[in-house]
């Protein structure tokens, strides 16, 4: 019986939504550290908030808008409870978008534990650090300078927690997290720009509404947007599976035989999903 050596190279484009390899990986030690750090920061922020002494009416009457830098000064003339409430709606909308994409797409749904843990770490760290800084800086909110705002709002601890914006931090952390995660699960999707524009649009609307409500200065919002974006990008990046093993995941080499003929079967998946 004559042996015939054959080499069959079968290169195929594999474009489907079967979930074989997650772009992210969890490690117990790392996750415990990140979750613990977020919890500690959040706990510290709560403790610090109780050390804030609310302004007295005399202190409020003595406030002068001219003491505020020119870039932030116009914020003191804003006051809107409607804008305040709408900023909560846009923030929740961003979180809902992240949830819908996770539950509504098969690859992310099958990897829901990993996505959920990463998002929890993102929010804990972003909120914990942001709120801790608020407790340290104790910056007076813009509406405290505004005669149109009610006095009872100005006499609270919250009136001295302006820097930096928690809404902007969480909105941009969620927006960047959502867009980055979607990009990694669906690297060839034409919907990537839609997700980026939609999530960042909601985050920007949240920031604008906080300004129009008289709750934050522009510098509060810019700092919150920058810090939130950094955390929203950094947590997925930290969990990303490195590219050095990508070829090993895509290249399948097996011995092949049909009796009289023997050879090697090679299959190269150009796209993993």
C-alpha positions as CSV (number, residue, x, y, z in Angstrom):
1,X,0.0,0.0,0.0
2,X,1.5,3.2,-1.1
3,X,1.5,6.1,1.4
4,X,0.7,9.5,0.0
5,X,1.7,12.4,2.0
6,X,-0.7,15.3,1.6
7,X,-0.6,18.8,3.1
8,X,-3.9,20.4,3.2
9,X,-4.1,24.0,4.2
10,X,-7.6,25.1,4.9
11,X,-7.7,28.8,5.5
12,X,-11.1,30.0,6.3
13,X,-12.7,33.2,7.4
14,X,-14.6,32.5,10.5
15,X,-17.1,35.3,11.1
16,X,-19.7,34.2,13.6
17,X,-21.0,34.9,17.1
18,X,-20.0,31.7,18.8
19,X,-18.2,32.4,22.1
20,X,-14.9,30.5,22.3
21,X,-12.5,32.9,23.8
22,X,-13.2,35.9,26.0
23,X,-11.1,39.0,25.4
24,X,-10.9,39.4,29.2
25,X,-9.8,37.3,32.0
26,X,-10.4,37.4,35.8
27,X,-7.7,36.7,38.4
28,X,-8.8,36.1,42.0
29,X,-6.0,38.0,43.6
30,X,-6.3,41.0,41.3
31,X,-10.1,41.2,41.6
32,X,-10.0,41.0,45.4
33,X,-7.4,43.8,45.4
34,X,-9.4,46.1,43.1
35,X,-12.7,45.5,44.8
36,X,-11.1,45.9,48.2
37,X,-9.5,49.2,47.2
38,X,-12.8,50.5,45.8
39,X,-14.6,49.5,49.0
40,X,-12.0,51.1,51.2
41,X,-12.1,54.3,49.2
42,X,-15.9,54.4,49.3
43,X,-15.8,53.8,53.1
44,X,-13.3,56.6,53.6
45,X,-15.5,59.0,51.6
46,X,-18.4,58.3,53.8
47,X,-16.4,58.9,56.9
48,X,-15.0,62.1,55.5
49,X,-18.4,63.4,54.5
50,X,-19.5,63.3,58.1
51,X,-16.6,65.6,59.0
52,X,-17.9,68.4,56.7
53,X,-19.4,71.3,58.6
54,X,-22.3,72.9,56.7
55,X,-22.0,76.6,56.0
56,X,-23.9,79.0,58.3
57,X,-26.3,81.6,56.9
58,X,-23.7,84.3,57.9
59,X,-21.0,82.5,55.9
60,X,-23.3,82.1,52.9
61,X,-24.2,85.8,52.9
62,X,-20.5,86.7,52.9
63,X,-19.7,84.7,49.8
64,X,-18.6,86.7,46.8
65,X,-18.8,85.3,43.2
66,X,-15.8,87.5,42.3
67,X,-13.6,85.2,44.4
68,X,-14.2,82.4,41.9
69,X,-11.9,82.2,38.9
70,X,-13.3,83.6,35.6
71,X,-13.6,80.3,33.9
72,X,-16.0,78.9,36.6
73,X,-17.7,82.1,37.6
74,X,-20.7,81.9,35.3
75,X,-21.9,78.7,36.9
76,X,-23.1,80.6,40.0
77,X,-25.9,82.1,37.9
78,X,-27.4,78.7,37.0
79,X,-30.1,77.0,39.0
80,X,-32.6,74.4,37.8
81,X,-34.2,71.5,39.7
82,X,-35.4,70.2,36.4
83,X,-31.9,69.9,35.0
84,X,-30.8,68.3,38.2
85,X,-33.5,65.6,37.8
86,X,-32.7,65.1,34.1
87,X,-29.0,64.5,34.9
88,X,-30.1,61.5,37.0
89,X,-32.1,60.2,34.0
90,X,-29.2,60.5,31.5
91,X,-26.8,58.8,34.0
92,X,-29.2,55.9,34.5
93,X,-29.7,55.8,30.7
94,X,-25.9,55.2,30.3
95,X,-26.0,52.4,32.9
96,X,-29.0,50.9,31.2
97,X,-27.2,50.9,27.8
98,X,-24.3,49.0,29.3
99,X,-26.8,46.5,30.8
100,X,-28.7,46.1,27.5
101,X,-25.6,45.4,25.5
102,X,-24.4,42.9,28.0
103,X,-27.7,41.0,28.2
104,X,-28.7,41.5,24.6
105,X,-25.5,40.2,22.8
106,X,-24.6,36.5,23.1
107,X,-20.8,36.9,23.5
108,X,-21.2,39.4,26.4
109,X,-24.1,37.5,27.9
110,X,-22.1,34.3,28.0
111,X,-19.3,36.2,29.7
112,X,-21.6,38.2,32.0
113,X,-19.7,37.4,35.2
114,X,-16.5,38.9,33.9
115,X,-18.2,42.0,32.5
116,X,-20.2,42.5,35.8
117,X,-17.0,42.2,38.0
118,X,-15.1,44.6,35.8
119,X,-18.0,47.1,35.9
120,X,-18.3,46.8,39.6
121,X,-14.6,47.5,40.0
122,X,-14.9,50.5,37.7
123,X,-17.8,52.1,39.6
124,X,-16.4,51.3,43.1
125,X,-13.0,52.9,42.3
126,X,-14.4,55.8,40.4
127,X,-17.0,56.7,43.0
128,X,-14.8,55.9,46.0
129,X,-11.9,58.1,44.9
130,X,-14.2,60.9,43.6
131,X,-16.2,61.1,46.8
132,X,-13.0,61.0,48.9
133,X,-11.6,64.0,47.1
134,X,-14.9,65.8,47.7
135,X,-14.5,65.2,51.4
136,X,-11.0,66.6,51.3
137,X,-11.5,69.7,49.1
138,X,-15.0,70.7,50.5
139,X,-15.5,73.1,47.5
140,X,-18.7,75.1,47.8
141,X,-21.2,74.4,45.0
142,X,-22.1,77.2,42.5
143,X,-25.8,77.5,43.6
144,X,-24.7,78.5,47.1
145,X,-23.7,81.9,45.6
146,X,-27.0,82.2,43.8
147,X,-29.8,84.2,45.5
148,X,-32.4,82.2,43.4
149,X,-31.5,78.9,45.1
150,X,-33.4,78.1,48.3
151,X,-31.6,78.6,51.6
152,X,-32.3,75.1,52.9
153,X,-30.3,73.6,50.0
154,X,-27.3,75.8,50.9
155,X,-27.2,74.7,54.5
156,X,-26.5,71.0,53.8
157,X,-23.2,69.2,53.8
158,X,-23.8,68.4,50.1
159,X,-23.5,72.1,49.3
160,X,-19.8,71.8,50.1
161,X,-19.1,68.8,47.9
162,X,-18.6,70.3,44.5
163,X,-15.2,69.1,43.4
164,X,-15.2,67.0,41.5
165,X,-18.5,65.9,39.9
166,X,-19.7,62.4,40.8
167,X,-22.3,62.4,38.0
168,X,-19.7,63.3,35.4
169,X,-17.2,60.7,36.8
170,X,-19.7,57.8,36.8
171,X,-21.3,58.8,33.5
172,X,-18.0,58.9,31.6
173,X,-16.6,55.9,33.4
174,X,-19.7,54.0,32.3
175,X,-19.6,55.4,28.7
176,X,-15.9,54.6,28.1
177,X,-16.2,51.2,29.8
178,X,-19.2,50.2,27.7
179,X,-17.6,51.3,24.4
180,X,-14.3,49.7,25.1
181,X,-15.9,46.4,26.2
182,X,-18.2,46.3,23.1
183,X,-15.2,47.1,20.9
184,X,-13.3,44.1,22.2
185,X,-16.1,41.7,22.0
186,X,-17.1,42.9,18.5
187,X,-13.9,44.2,16.9
188,X,-15.4,44.2,13.4
189,X,-18.9,45.5,14.2
190,X,-20.1,48.5,12.3
191,X,-22.0,49.5,15.5
192,X,-18.9,50.5,17.3
193,X,-19.2,54.2,16.4
194,X,-22.9,54.1,17.3
195,X,-22.1,52.8,20.8
196,X,-19.3,55.3,21.3
197,X,-21.4,58.3,20.2
198,X,-24.5,57.2,22.1
199,X,-22.8,56.5,25.4
200,X,-20.5,59.6,25.3
201,X,-23.5,61.7,24.2
202,X,-25.4,60.6,27.3
203,X,-22.4,61.3,29.5
204,X,-21.9,64.8,27.9
205,X,-25.6,65.5,28.5
206,X,-25.2,64.5,32.1
207,X,-22.3,67.0,32.6
208,X,-24.2,69.8,30.8
209,X,-27.3,69.3,32.9
210,X,-25.2,69.3,36.1
211,X,-23.8,72.7,35.0
212,X,-27.3,74.1,34.1
213,X,-28.6,72.9,37.4
214,X,-26.0,75.1,39.2
215,X,-24.5,72.0,40.9
216,X,-21.0,72.1,39.4
217,X,-18.4,74.4,37.9
218,X,-16.9,73.6,34.5
219,X,-13.6,72.5,36.2
220,X,-15.6,70.0,38.4
221,X,-17.1,68.5,35.3
222,X,-13.9,68.4,33.3
223,X,-12.1,66.7,36.1
224,X,-14.9,64.2,36.6
225,X,-15.0,63.4,32.9
226,X,-11.3,62.9,32.6
227,X,-11.0,60.8,35.8
228,X,-14.0,58.7,34.9
229,X,-12.8,58.1,31.4
230,X,-9.4,57.0,32.7
231,X,-11.0,54.4,35.1
232,X,-13.5,53.3,32.4
233,X,-10.6,52.6,30.0
234,X,-8.1,51.3,32.5
235,X,-10.2,48.5,34.1
236,X,-10.9,46.7,30.8
237,X,-7.3,47.3,29.7
238,X,-6.0,45.7,32.9
239,X,-8.2,42.6,32.3
240,X,-7.5,42.3,28.6
241,X,-6.1,38.9,27.3
242,X,-2.7,39.6,25.8
243,X,-2.3,39.4,22.0
244,X,0.8,37.1,22.3
245,X,-1.5,34.0,22.5
246,X,-3.8,35.1,19.7
247,X,-2.2,33.1,17.0
248,X,-2.3,30.0,19.2
249,X,-6.0,30.4,19.6
250,X,-6.6,30.8,15.9
251,X,-4.3,28.2,14.4
252,X,-5.5,24.6,14.6
253,X,-3.1,21.9,13.5
254,X,-4.1,18.2,13.6
255,X,-2.9,15.0,12.0
256,X,-5.1,13.8,9.1
257,X,-5.7,10.4,7.6
258,X,-8.3,8.6,5.4
259,X,-6.6,5.2,5.3
260,X,-4.2,5.2,2.3
261,X,-3.4,8.9,2.6
262,X,-1.9,10.7,5.5
263,X,-1.1,14.4,6.1
264,X,-1.6,17.4,8.2
265,X,-4.8,19.5,8.6
266,X,-4.2,23.2,9.2
267,X,-7.0,25.6,9.9
268,X,-6.4,29.3,10.4
269,X,-9.3,31.4,11.7
270,X,-8.7,35.0,10.4
271,X,-11.4,36.4,12.8
272,X,-12.3,34.9,16.1
273,X,-15.8,36.2,16.2
